Amino acid sequence: MKTKIKKAGLLLFLAVSLQSCDKTPRNDELDGFWLLVESGKPEATPRKADGVTWAVQLDLISVRSRKELAPGTAEVVFRFSHSGGQLTLTEGYAHYRDHDDRIEAVTEGLRNAGVGTLPETYRVDRLDGERMVLVSATDSLVFRKY
């Protein structure tokens, strides 16, 4: 009798745990952790990036840097849309420990991380399991999957 209850409990646990997670990747190859390798104007010599990462999950992109991106923080979170070969960052929030502040103006730190304006639209030139290349009106960004 106890064995049957244990088996039923285990089966119930497995069934519930398999159904409980609905935050599965919905951005296909875009989801994941990306390291910015180089950036620059499309017609110019590319410059090496310095410790900038983009983490993509659900409808958010978290941009982090070794340097300040917004006053007092090295992390900015963006809402985005991705369709038809385009990636658009729509809203940005400077992330602090206890709150987030909406970004009203793009800083030099954000420009160095590849975000020149808000909203910012990129053409997706390459996106696979290894590399991502984004091209905006002012920048070309080359990432590798981390």
N, C-alpha and C positions, 0 to 999 in steps of 0.2 A: 504494500500500500504506500509506504513512504517513498519507495523508488518511483512509483507512478506519479506521485505528487512532484517529486524533484524533476522528473523528465518533463512534466507538463509546465512546471515553472520555468525550466530552461528554454523550452520551445516558445513560451510566451515572451520571455525576455528577448530572445533572438528576433522574434517577429516585430516587437515594438522597437528594438534598436535599429533594425533595418529600415523601418518606416519613418523614424523620427527626424532624419536629417534631410531637409529639402534645400539646403544651401549648396547644391552641387554646382560645379563650374558651368557658367552660361555664356562665357566669352571665348570658348574654344581655345585656340592657340594664344590668345591675348592674356588669359589668366596666368598669374605667376609672378615671379620676382625677376625684374629686369635691371641689369647694370648698364648705365650709360657709358659707352666706350669712347665715342667721339661725337662732336657736334660742330656746327659752323654753317655759314652761308653755303648754299648748294654749289655756287661757282668758285668758292674760295678753298684754300687749303684747310682741311679739317683740324680742329684742335682737340687734344685729349681731354676727356672729362675727369673730374677729380672727386670720386666718391659719391656720385649721384645715383640713386636707385629709384625705380618706380615699381611699386607693388600693386598688382591689379587683382581685384576680387569683387564679385557681384557688380555693383554700379559705382564703385569707388576706386580711385587711384591715389595711393599714398606716395608722395614724392619726399624723399629724404636726402640729406646732404651732410657732408662734414662741416660745411659752412652754413651760416644763417640764411634762411630762405625768406623769412618774414621777421619783423622785429621780435627778437627774443626766442625764436624757435627755428629748428632745422628740419621741421616736418610740416608739410602742407598737404591737405587732403582735397581731392577734386572729385566732383561728380562728372560723369562722362557718358557719351553715347558712342557706339561703334557699329557702323553699318555701311554697306555700299563702298567699301574701300576707304572709308574716312573714320577718323577718331576725333571727337570734339570734346574738349574740356569745357564744361559749362559754368560751374561755380567752384570757387576755391575757399578753403577755410584753413587759417593758421591754427595748427594743433598745439595746445598747451596741456599741461598735466590735468588741470581741472576744468578746462573749457576750450571751446573753439571760437575764433573770431572770423567773420567773413572778410575776405580780402577785397578791398576796394581798388587798390592800385598794385600793379605788378612791380616787384622790386628787382634790383640788380641780381640778387641771389636767384630769384625765379628765372630770370632771363638766362643765367648761366646753367640752370637746370633744364632749359629748353622750352620754357613757357614765356612767350613774349607779350601776350595780351589775353584778356578774358572777355568773351569766350575765345578759345584758340582751336583752330581746326587744322588737322594734319591729314595729308594723303598717306595712306599706308602702302609703301612701295614693296615691303617684304615683311612677312609675318609667318614664321614657322617655329618649330620646337627649339631652334638655336638662336635665331637672329630676328630683330625687328628694326625696320628702317622707316622713320616717320619724316615727312617733309611738310613744313609749313611755309607761309609766305616769306619768312625771314630766316628759317633755320632748317638744317637737315640733321636728324638725330639717329645715331646708330647704337643699338642696344644688343647685348647678348643675354641669353637666359641664364640666370644665376642658380 
